[in-house]
Amino acid sequence: MRAHRYAWVIIGVGILVKATGLGFGRFAYSILLPPMRASLGFNYIQMGLLSGGILLGYLVFSFIGGILATRLGSKRVVIASLLCSSLSMFSISRLSLFFPLLVSTFAMGAAAAGVHISMTTLTMVWFEKRSLGRAIGIVIGGSGLGILITGILVPHFLTRGGTEGWRVCWLLLAMITFSVTVIAFFLLKESPGGREEPMSQSTEEIALPPSKSDNLSLRAICVVYFIFGFAYIIYATYFVAFMVEDVDLSEKAAGQIWTIFGWMCMGSGLIWGTISDRLGRRKALLWNNGIISSALFFPLFFHQPFFLGLSTFLFGFTFIGAIAVFAAMIGDQVGEKRASVYGLMTLIHGIGQFLGTISGGTLKELTGSFQITLFSSLAGFILCLILIVLGKKRN
């Protein structure tokens, strides 16, 4: 019973860890890019390279972070990654030269990967299959909390700080991240009672039906997760630009529609993680990808603001949830090397994101419209659906 109660302390700290290390570390840059460029006098190529540094660091450290978590323990990697993240944000707040900033953004992206892999796999240790999806979903939802926090805090301090307001923002984010590092150091535990196994079934206070064994093979998860990364990053990267350039919405209106996505991400992981605990991972993923496909269908054929808002609602409702279900699938099948395996899967997922970003931009340049770009995202989700149907694990 005591282990069960402390498992929810792990969840609470995990939300803060994901909000700062991942939510701040990967997503704050896009908001701070315009004032940074204006203040530093950089061109868009240089700012794009700084953004690429974050993604490259994330990709490189995804697999390495998993290996380190397996060998050293997930808690140690969480603490080290958070500390690296806070130091990187602090450095960005003080630097003005391009190459030192590039090193700092790379380190921040690497730290985000370390946080994501190690905190997710630490959660796997504390929960059994029957409630693992719910637990992982709550923790992963912390990244949505980080996005919302940056959306609230950053504009406020930018307006008050003038041309150098972005430095104040990075400093504030660094201080918050360091505070969470201290909290994680004292409250996170490697496993219940020092063991490497999840809590026994008897410690569960809330009776849930046993998790169903309707799962994908690891090979199928690998392929589907790669395609999912390719498809979702196209929408996440280019949908706002599609609303502004193709649909002719104002930037303000497009931004208001896009905030729906951030709010929906908050509960997506919990909802779909719980659904996967009750219906089975594969069935939950089928429903998830069916709904997210409809999020692409609406803007391709209906350009009214209502349907654009419905699209972002459905995308935010499913996006984080799918990642939670994929993580739970891996947690169901992999034992003590779960961190290494999940790190490898995250690397493959990240490569899909990288190729999706490039492909989406290239299609826009070739066609002069985002229609084909979004259609390629829809095609990716439909392909995921087909592979989920065909990729059932053979027992």
Contacts in CASP RR format, 6 or more apart in sequence:
PFRMAT RR
TARGET T0000
AUTHOR 0000-0000-0000
METHOD contacts of the structure
MODEL  1
MRAHRYAWVIIGVGILVKATGLGFGRFAYSILLPPMRASLGFNYIQMGLL
SGGILLGYLVFSFIGGILATRLGSKRVVIASLLCSSLSMFSISRLSLFFP
LLVSTFAMGAAAAGVHISMTTLTMVWFEKRSLGRAIGIVIGGSGLGILIT
GILVPHFLTRGGTEGWRVCWLLLAMITFSVTVIAFFLLKESPGGREEPMS
QSTEEIALPPSKSDNLSLRAICVVYFIFGFAYIIYATYFVAFMVEDVDLS
EKAAGQIWTIFGWMCMGSGLIWGTISDRLGRRKALLWNNGIISSALFFPL
FFHQPFFLGLSTFLFGFTFIGAIAVFAAMIGDQVGEKRASVYGLMTLIHG
IGQFLGTISGGTLKELTGSFQITLFSSLAGFILCLILIVLGKKRN
1 203 0 8 1.000
1 205 0 8 1.000
3 192 0 8 1.000
3 193 0 8 1.000
3 199 0 8 1.000
3 200 0 8 1.000
3 203 0 8 1.000
4 199 0 8 1.000
4 203 0 8 1.000
4 204 0 8 1.000
4 205 0 8 1.000
6 189 0 8 1.000
6 192 0 8 1.000
7 126 0 8 1.000
7 127 0 8 1.000
7 135 0 8 1.000
7 192 0 8 1.000
7 199 0 8 1.000
9 187 0 8 1.000
10 122 0 8 1.000
10 123 0 8 1.000
10 126 0 8 1.000
10 187 0 8 1.000
10 188 0 8 1.000
10 189 0 8 1.000
11 123 0 8 1.000
11 135 0 8 1.000
11 138 0 8 1.000
11 139 0 8 1.000
12 138 0 8 1.000
12 139 0 8 1.000
13 183 0 8 1.000
13 184 0 8 1.000
13 187 0 8 1.000
13 188 0 8 1.000
14 119 0 8 1.000
14 123 0 8 1.000
14 139 0 8 1.000
14 142 0 8 1.000
14 184 0 8 1.000
14 188 0 8 1.000
15 138 0 8 1.000
15 139 0 8 1.000
15 141 0 8 1.000
15 142 0 8 1.000
15 145 0 8 1.000
16 142 0 8 1.000
16 180 0 8 1.000
16 183 0 8 1.000
16 184 0 8 1.000
17 78 0 8 1.000
17 82 0 8 1.000
17 115 0 8 1.000
17 119 0 8 1.000
17 139 0 8 1.000
17 180 0 8 1.000
17 184 0 8 1.000
18 115 0 8 1.000
18 116 0 8 1.000
18 119 0 8 1.000
18 139 0 8 1.000
18 140 0 8 1.000
18 141 0 8 1.000
18 142 0 8 1.000
18 143 0 8 1.000
18 145 0 8 1.000
18 146 0 8 1.000
19 142 0 8 1.000
19 143 0 8 1.000
19 144 0 8 1.000
19 145 0 8 1.000
19 146 0 8 1.000
19 149 0 8 1.000
19 180 0 8 1.000
20 82 0 8 1.000
20 85 0 8 1.000
20 115 0 8 1.000
20 146 0 8 1.000
20 173 0 8 1.000
20 176 0 8 1.000
20 177 0 8 1.000
20 180 0 8 1.000
21 81 0 8 1.000
21 82 0 8 1.000
21 85 0 8 1.000
21 111 0 8 1.000
21 112 0 8 1.000
21 115 0 8 1.000
21 177 0 8 1.000
21 180 0 8 1.000
22 112 0 8 1.000
22 115 0 8 1.000
22 116 0 8 1.000
22 142 0 8 1.000
22 143 0 8 1.000
22 146 0 8 1.000
23 112 0 8 1.000
23 142 0 8 1.000
23 143 0 8 1.000
23 144 0 8 1.000
23 145 0 8 1.000
23 146 0 8 1.000
23 147 0 8 1.000
23 150 0 8 1.000
24 85 0 8 1.000
24 89 0 8 1.000
24 146 0 8 1.000
24 149 0 8 1.000
24 150 0 8 1.000
24 173 0 8 1.000
24 176 0 8 1.000
24 177 0 8 1.000
25 54 0 8 1.000
25 85 0 8 1.000
25 89 0 8 1.000
25 108 0 8 1.000
25 109 0 8 1.000
25 111 0 8 1.000
25 112 0 8 1.000
25 173 0 8 1.000
26 54 0 8 1.000
26 58 0 8 1.000
26 109 0 8 1.000
26 112 0 8 1.000
26 143 0 8 1.000
27 143 0 8 1.000
27 146 0 8 1.000
27 147 0 8 1.000
27 150 0 8 1.000
28 150 0 8 1.000
28 154 0 8 1.000
28 169 0 8 1.000
28 170 0 8 1.000
28 173 0 8 1.000
29 50 0 8 1.000
29 51 0 8 1.000
29 54 0 8 1.000
29 105 0 8 1.000
30 51 0 8 1.000
31 150 0 8 1.000
31 151 0 8 1.000
31 154 0 8 1.000
31 155 0 8 1.000
32 154 0 8 1.000
32 158 0 8 1.000
32 166 0 8 1.000
32 169 0 8 1.000
32 170 0 8 1.000
33 47 0 8 1.000
33 51 0 8 1.000
35 158 0 8 1.000
35 163 0 8 1.000
35 165 0 8 1.000
35 166 0 8 1.000
36 42 0 8 1.000
36 47 0 8 1.000
36 166 0 8 1.000
37 43 0 8 1.000
37 44 0 8 1.000
37 47 0 8 1.000
38 163 0 8 1.000
39 163 0 8 1.000
39 164 0 8 1.000
39 166 0 8 1.000
40 96 0 8 1.000
42 50 0 8 1.000
42 98 0 8 1.000
46 98 0 8 1.000
49 102 0 8 1.000
50 98 0 8 1.000
50 101 0 8 1.000
50 102 0 8 1.000
50 105 0 8 1.000
51 105 0 8 1.000
52 105 0 8 1.000
53 102 0 8 1.000
53 105 0 8 1.000
53 106 0 8 1.000
53 109 0 8 1.000
54 105 0 8 1.000
54 106 0 8 1.000
54 108 0 8 1.000
54 109 0 8 1.000
54 112 0 8 1.000
55 109 0 8 1.000
55 350 0 8 1.000
55 353 0 8 1.000
55 354 0 8 1.000
56 106 0 8 1.000
56 109 0 8 1.000
57 106 0 8 1.000
57 107 0 8 1.000
57 109 0 8 1.000
57 110 0 8 1.000
57 113 0 8 1.000
58 109 0 8 1.000
58 110 0 8 1.000
58 112 0 8 1.000
58 113 0 8 1.000
58 350 0 8 1.000
59 113 0 8 1.000
59 347 0 8 1.000
59 350 0 8 1.000
59 351 0 8 1.000
59 354 0 8 1.000
60 110 0 8 1.000
60 113 0 8 1.000
61 109 0 8 1.000
61 110 0 8 1.000
61 111 0 8 1.000
61 113 0 8 1.000
61 114 0 8 1.000
62 113 0 8 1.000
62 114 0 8 1.000
62 116 0 8 1.000
62 117 0 8 1.000
62 343 0 8 1.000
62 344 0 8 1.000
62 346 0 8 1.000
62 347 0 8 1.000
62 350 0 8 1.000
63 340 0 8 1.000
63 343 0 8 1.000
63 344 0 8 1.000
63 346 0 8 1.000
63 347 0 8 1.000
65 77 0 8 1.000
65 113 0 8 1.000
65 114 0 8 1.000
65 117 0 8 1.000
65 118 0 8 1.000
65 339 0 8 1.000
65 343 0 8 1.000
66 77 0 8 1.000
66 114 0 8 1.000
66 117 0 8 1.000
66 118 0 8 1.000
66 121 0 8 1.000
66 339 0 8 1.000
66 340 0 8 1.000
66 342 0 8 1.000
66 343 0 8 1.000
66 344 0 8 1.000
67 339 0 8 1.000
67 340 0 8 1.000
68 77 0 8 1.000
69 77 0 8 1.000
69 114 0 8 1.000
69 117 0 8 1.000
69 118 0 8 1.000
69 121 0 8 1.000
69 122 0 8 1.000
69 339 0 8 1.000
69 340 0 8 1.000
70 336 0 8 1.000
70 337 0 8 1.000
70 338 0 8 1.000
70 339 0 8 1.000
70 340 0 8 1.000
73 118 0 8 1.000
73 190 0 8 1.000
73 339 0 8 1.000
74 118 0 8 1.000
74 119 0 8 1.000
74 121 0 8 1.000
74 122 0 8 1.000
74 125 0 8 1.000
74 190 0 8 1.000
74 339 0 8 1.000
75 118 0 8 1.000
75 122 0 8 1.000
75 184 0 8 1.000
75 188 0 8 1.000
75 189 0 8 1.000
75 190 0 8 1.000
77 114 0 8 1.000
77 117 0 8 1.000
77 118 0 8 1.000
78 114 0 8 1.000
78 115 0 8 1.000
78 118 0 8 1.000
78 119 0 8 1.000
78 122 0 8 1.000
78 184 0 8 1.000
78 188 0 8 1.000
79 181 0 8 1.000
79 184 0 8 1.000
79 185 0 8 1.000
79 188 0 8 1.000
81 110 0 8 1.000
81 111 0 8 1.000
81 112 0 8 1.000
81 113 0 8 1.000
81 114 0 8 1.000
81 115 0 8 1.000
81 118 0 8 1.000
82 111 0 8 1.000
82 115 0 8 1.000
82 177 0 8 1.000
82 178 0 8 1.000
82 180 0 8 1.000
82 181 0 8 1.000
82 184 0 8 1.000
83 178 0 8 1.000
83 181 0 8 1.000
84 107 0 8 1.000
84 108 0 8 1.000
84 110 0 8 1.000
84 111 0 8 1.000
85 108 0 8 1.000
85 109 0 8 1.000
85 111 0 8 1.000
85 112 0 8 1.000
85 115 0 8 1.000
85 177 0 8 1.000
86 174 0 8 1.000
86 175 0 8 1.000
86 177 0 8 1.000
86 178 0 8 1.000
86 181 0 8 1.000
87 107 0 8 1.000
87 174 0 8 1.000
88 104 0 8 1.000
88 105 0 8 1.000
88 107 0 8 1.000
88 108 0 8 1.000
88 109 0 8 1.000
88 111 0 8 1.000
89 108 0 8 1.000
89 170 0 8 1.000
89 171 0 8 1.000
89 173 0 8 1.000
89 174 0 8 1.000
89 177 0 8 1.000
90 170 0 8 1.000
90 171 0 8 1.000
90 174 0 8 1.000
91 100 0 8 1.000
91 104 0 8 1.000
91 107 0 8 1.000
92 101 0 8 1.000
92 104 0 8 1.000
92 105 0 8 1.000
92 108 0 8 1.000
92 170 0 8 1.000
93 167 0 8 1.000
93 168 0 8 1.000
93 169 0 8 1.000
93 170 0 8 1.000
93 171 0 8 1.000
93 174 0 8 1.000
94 167 0 8 1.000
95 101 0 8 1.000
95 104 0 8 1.000
113 346 0 8 1.000
116 346 0 8 1.000
117 339 0 8 1.000
117 342 0 8 1.000
117 343 0 8 1.000
117 346 0 8 1.000
118 339 0 8 1.000
119 139 0 8 1.000
120 136 0 8 1.000
120 139 0 8 1.000
120 140 0 8 1.000
120 327 0 8 1.000
120 342 0 8 1.000
121 338 0 8 1.000
121 339 0 8 1.000
121 342 0 8 1.000
122 188 0 8 1.000
122 190 0 8 1.000
123 132 0 8 1.000
123 135 0 8 1.000
123 136 0 8 1.000
123 139 0 8 1.000
124 132 0 8 1.000
124 136 0 8 1.000
124 198 0 8 1.000
124 327 0 8 1.000
124 331 0 8 1.000
124 338 0 8 1.000
125 190 0 8 1.000
125 191 0 8 1.000
125 192 0 8 1.000
125 196 0 8 1.000
125 197 0 8 1.000
125 198 0 8 1.000
126 135 0 8 1.000
126 191 0 8 1.000
126 192 0 8 1.000
126 198 0 8 1.000
126 199 0 8 1.000
127 133 0 8 1.000
127 134 0 8 1.000
127 135 0 8 1.000
127 136 0 8 1.000
127 198 0 8 1.000
127 199 0 8 1.000
128 198 0 8 1.000
128 199 0 8 1.000
128 200 0 8 1.000
128 201 0 8 1.000
128 204 0 8 1.000
128 211 0 8 1.000
129 210 0 8 1.000
129 211 0 8 1.000
129 277 0 8 1.000
129 331 0 8 1.000
129 332 0 8 1.000
130 201 0 8 1.000
130 204 0 8 1.000
130 208 0 8 1.000
130 209 0 8 1.000
130 210 0 8 1.000
130 211 0 8 1.000
130 277 0 8 1.000
131 204 0 8 1.000
131 206 0 8 1.000
131 208 0 8 1.000
131 211 0 8 1.000
131 277 0 8 1.000
132 198 0 8 1.000
132 211 0 8 1.000
132 277 0 8 1.000
132 328 0 8 1.000
132 331 0 8 1.000
132 332 0 8 1.000
133 273 0 8 1.000
133 274 0 8 1.000
133 276 0 8 1.000
133 277 0 8 1.000
133 324 0 8 1.000
133 325 0 8 1.000
133 327 0 8 1.000
133 328 0 8 1.000
134 270 0 8 1.000
134 273 0 8 1.000
134 274 0 8 1.000
134 277 0 8 1.000
136 269 0 8 1.000
136 273 0 8 1.000
136 324 0 8 1.000
136 327 0 8 1.000
136 328 0 8 1.000
137 268 0 8 1.000
137 269 0 8 1.000
137 270 0 8 1.000
137 272 0 8 1.000
137 273 0 8 1.000
137 320 0 8 1.000
137 321 0 8 1.000
137 324 0 8 1.000
137 327 0 8 1.000
137 328 0 8 1.000
138 269 0 8 1.000
138 270 0 8 1.000
140 269 0 8 1.000
140 320 0 8 1.000
140 321 0 8 1.000
140 323 0 8 1.000
140 324 0 8 1.000
140 327 0 8 1.000
141 265 0 8 1.000
141 266 0 8 1.000
141 267 0 8 1.000
141 268 0 8 1.000
141 269 0 8 1.000
141 270 0 8 1.000
141 320 0 8 1.000
141 324 0 8 1.000
142 266 0 8 1.000
143 265 0 8 1.000
143 320 0 8 1.000
144 262 0 8 1.000
144 265 0 8 1.000
144 266 0 8 1.000
144 320 0 8 1.000
145 266 0 8 1.000
147 262 0 8 1.000
147 265 0 8 1.000
148 262 0 8 1.000
148 263 0 8 1.000
148 266 0 8 1.000
150 173 0 8 1.000
153 169 0 8 1.000
153 172 0 8 1.000
154 169 0 8 1.000
157 165 0 8 1.000
157 168 0 8 1.000
157 169 0 8 1.000
157 172 0 8 1.000
158 165 0 8 1.000
158 166 0 8 1.000
158 169 0 8 1.000
160 168 0 8 1.000
161 168 0 8 1.000
191 197 0 8 1.000
192 198 0 8 1.000
192 199 0 8 1.000
196 336 0 8 1.000
208 277 0 8 1.000
208 278 0 8 1.000
209 278 0 8 1.000
211 276 0 8 1.000
211 277 0 8 1.000
211 280 0 8 1.000
211 281 0 8 1.000
211 332 0 8 1.000
212 279 0 8 1.000
212 280 0 8 1.000
212 281 0 8 1.000
212 283 0 8 1.000
213 280 0 8 1.000
213 393 0 8 1.000
213 395 0 8 1.000
214 279 0 8 1.000
214 280 0 8 1.000
214 281 0 8 1.000
214 282 0 8 1.000
214 283 0 8 1.000
214 392 0 8 1.000
215 280 0 8 1.000
215 281 0 8 1.000
215 282 0 8 1.000
215 329 0 8 1.000
215 332 0 8 1.000
215 333 0 8 1.000
215 392 0 8 1.000
215 393 0 8 1.000
216 224 0 8 1.000
216 281 0 8 1.000
216 282 0 8 1.000
216 285 0 8 1.000
216 329 0 8 1.000
216 388 0 8 1.000
216 391 0 8 1.000
216 392 0 8 1.000
216 393 0 8 1.000
217 391 0 8 1.000
217 392 0 8 1.000
217 393 0 8 1.000
217 394 0 8 1.000
218 330 0 8 1.000
218 333 0 8 1.000
218 334 0 8 1.000
218 341 0 8 1.000
220 387 0 8 1.000
220 388 0 8 1.000
220 390 0 8 1.000
220 391 0 8 1.000
220 392 0 8 1.000
220 393 0 8 1.000
221 326 0 8 1.000
221 329 0 8 1.000
221 330 0 8 1.000
221 345 0 8 1.000
222 345 0 8 1.000
222 348 0 8 1.000
223 387 0 8 1.000
224 285 0 8 1.000
224 326 0 8 1.000
224 384 0 8 1.000
224 387 0 8 1.000
224 388 0 8 1.000
225 326 0 8 1.000
225 345 0 8 1.000
225 348 0 8 1.000
225 349 0 8 1.000
226 348 0 8 1.000
226 349 0 8 1.000
226 351 0 8 1.000
226 352 0 8 1.000
227 352 0 8 1.000
227 380 0 8 1.000
227 383 0 8 1.000
227 384 0 8 1.000
227 387 0 8 1.000
228 289 0 8 1.000
228 322 0 8 1.000
228 326 0 8 1.000
228 349 0 8 1.000
228 380 0 8 1.000
228 381 0 8 1.000
228 384 0 8 1.000
229 349 0 8 1.000
229 350 0 8 1.000
229 352 0 8 1.000
229 353 0 8 1.000
229 356 0 8 1.000
230 352 0 8 1.000
230 353 0 8 1.000
230 355 0 8 1.000
230 356 0 8 1.000
230 359 0 8 1.000
230 380 0 8 1.000
231 356 0 8 1.000
231 376 0 8 1.000
231 377 0 8 1.000
231 378 0 8 1.000
231 379 0 8 1.000
231 380 0 8 1.000
231 381 0 8 1.000
231 384 0 8 1.000
232 292 0 8 1.000
232 319 0 8 1.000
232 322 0 8 1.000
232 353 0 8 1.000
232 377 0 8 1.000
233 352 0 8 1.000
233 353 0 8 1.000
233 356 0 8 1.000
233 357 0 8 1.000
234 356 0 8 1.000
234 357 0 8 1.000
234 359 0 8 1.000
234 360 0 8 1.000
234 373 0 8 1.000
234 374 0 8 1.000
234 376 0 8 1.000
234 377 0 8 1.000
235 295 0 8 1.000
235 296 0 8 1.000
235 315 0 8 1.000
235 374 0 8 1.000
235 377 0 8 1.000
236 319 0 8 1.000
237 357 0 8 1.000
237 360 0 8 1.000
238 360 0 8 1.000
238 361 0 8 1.000
238 364 0 8 1.000
238 370 0 8 1.000
238 373 0 8 1.000
238 374 0 8 1.000
239 258 0 8 1.000
239 299 0 8 1.000
239 311 0 8 1.000
239 312 0 8 1.000
239 315 0 8 1.000
239 374 0 8 1.000
240 254 0 8 1.000
240 255 0 8 1.000
240 258 0 8 1.000
241 370 0 8 1.000
242 299 0 8 1.000
242 370 0 8 1.000
242 373 0 8 1.000
242 374 0 8 1.000
243 249 0 8 1.000
243 253 0 8 1.000
243 254 0 8 1.000
243 257 0 8 1.000
243 258 0 8 1.000
243 299 0 8 1.000
243 308 0 8 1.000
244 250 0 8 1.000
244 251 0 8 1.000
244 254 0 8 1.000
245 370 0 8 1.000
246 303 0 8 1.000
246 369 0 8 1.000
246 370 0 8 1.000
246 371 0 8 1.000
247 299 0 8 1.000
247 303 0 8 1.000
247 308 0 8 1.000
249 257 0 8 1.000
249 305 0 8 1.000
249 308 0 8 1.000
253 305 0 8 1.000
257 305 0 8 1.000
257 308 0 8 1.000
257 309 0 8 1.000
257 312 0 8 1.000
258 312 0 8 1.000
260 309 0 8 1.000
260 312 0 8 1.000
260 313 0 8 1.000
260 316 0 8 1.000
261 312 0 8 1.000
261 313 0 8 1.000
261 315 0 8 1.000
261 316 0 8 1.000
261 319 0 8 1.000
262 316 0 8 1.000
264 312 0 8 1.000
264 313 0 8 1.000
264 315 0 8 1.000
264 316 0 8 1.000
264 317 0 8 1.000
265 316 0 8 1.000
265 319 0 8 1.000
265 320 0 8 1.000
267 320 0 8 1.000
268 316 0 8 1.000
268 317 0 8 1.000
268 318 0 8 1.000
268 319 0 8 1.000
268 320 0 8 1.000
268 321 0 8 1.000
268 324 0 8 1.000
269 320 0 8 1.000
269 321 0 8 1.000
269 323 0 8 1.000
269 324 0 8 1.000
271 317 0 8 1.000
271 321 0 8 1.000
272 284 0 8 1.000
272 288 0 8 1.000
272 318 0 8 1.000
272 320 0 8 1.000
272 321 0 8 1.000
272 322 0 8 1.000
272 324 0 8 1.000
272 325 0 8 1.000
273 284 0 8 1.000
273 321 0 8 1.000
273 324 0 8 1.000
273 325 0 8 1.000
273 328 0 8 1.000
275 284 0 8 1.000
275 287 0 8 1.000
276 283 0 8 1.000
276 284 0 8 1.000
276 285 0 8 1.000
276 324 0 8 1.000
276 325 0 8 1.000
276 328 0 8 1.000
277 328 0 8 1.000
279 287 0 8 1.000
281 325 0 8 1.000
281 328 0 8 1.000
281 329 0 8 1.000
281 332 0 8 1.000
282 388 0 8 1.000
282 392 0 8 1.000
284 325 0 8 1.000
285 322 0 8 1.000
285 325 0 8 1.000
285 326 0 8 1.000
285 329 0 8 1.000
285 388 0 8 1.000
286 385 0 8 1.000
286 388 0 8 1.000
286 389 0 8 1.000
288 318 0 8 1.000
288 321 0 8 1.000
288 322 0 8 1.000
288 325 0 8 1.000
289 318 0 8 1.000
289 322 0 8 1.000
289 381 0 8 1.000
289 384 0 8 1.000
289 385 0 8 1.000
289 388 0 8 1.000
290 381 0 8 1.000
290 385 0 8 1.000
291 314 0 8 1.000
291 317 0 8 1.000
291 318 0 8 1.000
292 314 0 8 1.000
292 315 0 8 1.000
292 318 0 8 1.000
292 319 0 8 1.000
292 322 0 8 1.000
292 381 0 8 1.000
293 378 0 8 1.000
293 381 0 8 1.000
293 382 0 8 1.000
293 385 0 8 1.000
294 314 0 8 1.000
295 310 0 8 1.000
295 311 0 8 1.000
295 312 0 8 1.000
295 314 0 8 1.000
295 315 0 8 1.000
295 316 0 8 1.000
295 318 0 8 1.000
296 311 0 8 1.000
296 374 0 8 1.000
296 375 0 8 1.000
296 377 0 8 1.000
296 378 0 8 1.000
296 381 0 8 1.000
297 378 0 8 1.000
298 307 0 8 1.000
298 308 0 8 1.000
298 310 0 8 1.000
298 311 0 8 1.000
298 314 0 8 1.000
299 307 0 8 1.000
299 308 0 8 1.000
299 311 0 8 1.000
299 374 0 8 1.000
300 371 0 8 1.000
300 374 0 8 1.000
300 375 0 8 1.000
300 378 0 8 1.000
326 345 0 8 1.000
326 349 0 8 1.000
327 342 0 8 1.000
330 338 0 8 1.000
330 341 0 8 1.000
330 342 0 8 1.000
330 345 0 8 1.000
331 338 0 8 1.000
331 342 0 8 1.000
334 341 0 8 1.000
334 342 0 8 1.000
359 376 0 8 1.000
360 373 0 8 1.000
360 376 0 8 1.000
361 373 0 8 1.000
363 372 0 8 1.000
363 373 0 8 1.000
363 376 0 8 1.000
364 370 0 8 1.000
364 373 0 8 1.000
366 372 0 8 1.000
367 373 0 8 1.000
END
